[in-house]
Amino acid sequence: MQSRHFLIGGVMLGALLACSPARSQDETFTELKSGKKFPAKITFSHEGREITLIPTGALQVRKEAKKSADAAAGETALYTLAHYMEEAKPEGLQSLYDMILEKPVAKQMILDFDREATADHLKRVYARFFAKALTPEQHQQMKGAIDEFIATLNADIMPKQQIVFRWLPDNSLVIVLPNAPEKVLGASPLASWLWKAWFSEASPIDRSSLVEKLTAK
């Protein structure tokens, strides 16, 4: 199933968490549609504990291109997403989705871009996502965290560059942009809502592709 989806998508809050940069091994796996390779394992330290993440799946996110006078409508690739989490043993597919959205273990997304996304575009898209996903009351309660997250997206992303989101067990969110140090947003429900953009039942993408490495027979 080809997914049709627009990108959904600061100063650090307080002191940086005790979290070292991620280390990836030489082994990789490949997302078949894009041909892009991602680490087969990611290891980092957080609060004195070594954490290893394994891939759950990957997906090239595409959107329908507008039809022009001299070209037929088609699809254009936006980015390829690889998702990781600490090793899990779910009892079924729904259990796996629930675990990704609710269990307090480390998770990470790597967005490897296929086309340019300006900082202004990223800010607009994520602001629109949170405005639509949250009730007015929820949005008001999370306004500080949302504003801090949007402010962090301050770089234009070129093709073949990546954004990394890492959701830590304490509900803090690590954000890594190209050619920039990682930034940490303090504990809030924001990371949970960010993950719902791809993993909730309402997600417009084929979320099963993002867990297929754990569900394949």
C-alpha positions as CSV (number, residue, x, y, z in Angstrom):
1,M,0.0,0.0,0.0
2,Q,1.4,3.4,-1.0
3,S,0.9,6.0,1.7
4,R,-0.5,9.4,0.8
5,H,0.5,11.9,3.4
6,F,1.9,15.4,3.9
7,L,4.8,15.7,6.3
8,I,3.6,15.7,9.9
9,G,5.3,16.5,11.4
10,G,14.5,26.2,21.1
11,V,16.7,26.4,23.5
12,M,17.1,23.2,25.6
13,L,14.7,23.1,28.6
14,G,17.0,23.1,31.7
15,A,20.1,21.1,31.8
16,L,20.6,18.4,29.2
17,L,19.5,14.9,30.3
18,A,22.3,12.5,30.9
19,C,21.9,11.1,27.4
20,S,24.9,10.3,25.1
21,P,24.8,10.5,21.3
22,A,23.4,7.4,19.6
23,R,25.9,4.9,18.3
24,S,24.8,2.9,15.2
25,Q,26.5,-0.3,14.2
26,D,27.8,-1.1,10.6
27,E,24.9,-3.5,9.9
28,T,21.9,-2.0,8.1
29,F,18.5,-2.8,6.8
30,T,16.8,-1.4,3.7
31,E,13.4,0.2,3.1
32,L,12.5,-1.5,-0.2
33,K,10.6,1.3,-2.0
34,S,13.1,4.0,-1.4
35,G,16.2,1.8,-1.3
36,K,17.4,3.8,1.7
37,K,19.5,2.0,4.4
38,F,19.1,2.5,8.1
39,P,21.0,1.1,11.1
40,A,20.1,-2.4,12.2
41,K,20.6,-1.4,15.8
42,I,21.0,1.9,17.7
43,T,22.7,2.1,21.1
44,F,23.0,5.1,23.5
45,S,23.3,5.8,27.2
46,H,20.6,7.5,29.2
47,E,20.7,8.2,33.0
48,G,23.4,5.6,33.4
49,R,21.7,2.9,31.5
50,E,22.8,1.6,28.1
51,I,19.8,1.4,25.8
52,T,19.6,-0.6,22.6
53,L,16.9,0.0,20.0
54,I,15.9,-2.4,17.3
55,P,14.0,-1.4,14.1
56,T,10.3,-2.2,14.0
57,G,9.8,-1.2,10.4
58,A,10.2,1.5,7.7
59,L,8.0,3.3,5.1
60,Q,8.5,5.7,2.3
61,V,5.9,8.5,2.9
62,R,4.4,9.9,-0.3
63,K,1.8,12.3,-1.3
64,E,-0.3,12.7,-4.4
65,A,1.2,15.2,-6.8
66,K,-1.0,17.8,-8.4
67,K,-1.9,17.3,-12.1
68,S,-0.5,20.0,-14.4
69,A,-1.2,20.8,-18.0
70,D,1.9,18.9,-19.2
71,A,2.1,16.1,-16.7
72,A,-0.2,13.5,-15.3
73,A,-1.0,13.3,-11.6
74,G,1.2,10.9,-9.7
75,E,2.9,10.5,-6.4
76,T,6.0,12.2,-5.0
77,A,8.2,10.9,-2.2
78,L,8.5,13.2,0.8
79,Y,10.7,11.2,3.2
80,T,11.4,7.7,4.4
81,L,10.6,6.9,8.0
82,A,12.4,4.2,10.1
83,H,11.0,3.4,13.6
84,Y,12.9,1.8,16.5
85,M,12.1,0.8,20.0
86,E,13.6,-1.3,22.8
87,E,13.0,-5.0,22.2
88,A,9.4,-5.9,22.8
89,K,7.3,-9.1,22.7
90,P,3.8,-8.0,21.9
91,E,0.9,-10.5,22.0
92,G,-0.6,-9.2,18.7
93,L,-0.7,-6.3,16.3
94,Q,-2.9,-4.1,18.4
95,S,-0.8,-4.9,21.5
96,L,2.2,-3.7,19.5
97,Y,0.6,-0.4,18.6
98,D,-0.5,0.1,22.2
99,M,3.0,-0.7,23.4
100,I,4.5,1.9,21.0
101,L,2.1,4.6,22.1
102,E,1.9,3.9,25.8
103,K,4.7,1.8,27.2
104,P,7.5,3.8,28.9
105,V,10.4,2.5,26.9
106,A,12.7,4.3,24.5
107,K,11.6,4.8,20.9
108,Q,13.1,6.6,17.9
109,M,12.1,7.8,14.5
110,I,14.5,8.7,11.7
111,L,13.0,10.8,8.9
112,D,15.3,10.7,5.8
113,F,14.1,13.3,3.4
114,D,13.6,12.8,-0.3
115,R,12.9,16.5,-1.1
116,E,13.6,19.8,0.5
117,A,11.5,21.0,3.5
118,T,12.1,24.5,4.6
119,A,12.0,25.4,8.3
120,D,8.9,27.6,7.7
121,H,7.1,24.6,6.1
122,L,8.1,22.3,8.9
123,K,6.8,24.8,11.5
124,R,3.5,25.3,9.7
125,V,2.9,21.6,9.2
126,Y,3.5,20.5,12.8
127,A,1.6,23.5,14.1
128,R,-1.4,22.5,12.0
129,F,-1.1,18.9,13.1
130,F,-1.2,19.7,16.8
131,A,-4.1,22.2,16.2
132,K,-6.1,19.5,14.5
133,A,-5.1,16.5,16.8
134,L,-5.7,18.2,20.2
135,T,-8.9,19.6,21.7
136,P,-8.7,23.4,22.5
137,E,-8.2,22.5,26.2
138,Q,-5.4,20.0,25.5
139,H,-3.7,22.5,23.1
140,Q,-3.8,25.2,25.8
141,Q,-2.4,22.9,28.4
142,M,0.4,21.9,26.1
143,K,1.0,25.3,24.5
144,G,4.4,25.8,26.1
145,A,5.7,22.4,25.0
146,I,4.3,22.8,21.5
147,D,5.8,26.3,21.1
148,E,9.2,25.0,22.3
149,F,8.9,22.1,19.8
150,I,8.0,24.3,16.9
151,A,10.8,26.8,17.7
152,T,13.3,23.9,17.6
153,L,12.5,23.2,13.9
154,N,14.7,26.1,12.7
155,A,16.6,24.5,9.9
156,D,15.9,23.9,6.2
157,I,16.1,20.1,5.5
158,M,17.7,19.1,2.2
159,P,17.3,15.8,0.3
160,K,19.2,13.0,2.0
161,Q,19.3,14.8,5.3
162,Q,17.6,13.5,8.4
163,I,15.6,14.5,11.4
164,V,15.7,12.3,14.4
165,F,13.0,12.2,17.2
166,R,13.8,10.1,20.2
167,W,11.1,9.5,22.9
168,L,12.7,8.6,26.2
169,P,11.1,6.7,29.0
170,D,10.7,9.8,31.2
171,N,8.6,11.4,28.4
172,S,11.3,13.8,27.3
173,L,11.9,14.3,23.6
174,V,15.3,14.5,21.9
175,I,15.4,16.3,18.5
176,V,18.4,16.1,16.2
177,L,18.5,18.3,13.1
178,P,21.3,18.2,10.5
179,N,24.6,19.8,11.5
180,A,23.2,20.8,14.9
181,P,23.6,19.4,18.5
182,E,20.7,17.5,19.9
183,K,18.0,19.4,21.8
184,V,16.0,18.0,24.6
185,L,12.5,19.1,25.5
186,G,11.4,18.3,29.0
187,A,8.8,15.7,30.0
188,S,5.4,16.3,28.6
189,P,2.6,14.5,26.6
190,L,4.0,16.0,23.4
191,A,6.1,13.0,22.3
192,S,3.0,10.8,22.7
193,W,1.0,13.0,20.4
194,L,3.8,13.2,17.9
195,W,4.0,9.4,17.7
196,K,0.2,9.2,17.3
197,A,0.6,11.1,14.0
198,W,2.0,7.9,12.5
199,F,0.8,5.1,14.8
200,S,-2.8,5.9,15.8
201,E,-5.8,4.4,14.0
202,A,-6.4,7.8,12.4
203,S,-3.0,7.9,10.8
204,P,-3.3,8.3,7.0
205,I,-0.2,6.2,6.4
206,D,0.1,2.4,6.3
207,R,1.2,2.0,9.9
208,S,1.6,-1.7,9.5
209,S,4.7,-1.1,7.5
210,L,6.3,0.5,10.5
211,V,5.9,-2.6,12.6
212,E,6.4,-5.3,10.0
213,K,9.8,-6.4,11.2
214,L,8.2,-7.4,14.5
215,T,5.1,-9.0,13.0
216,A,6.5,-10.8,10.0
217,K,6.3,-14.6,10.2
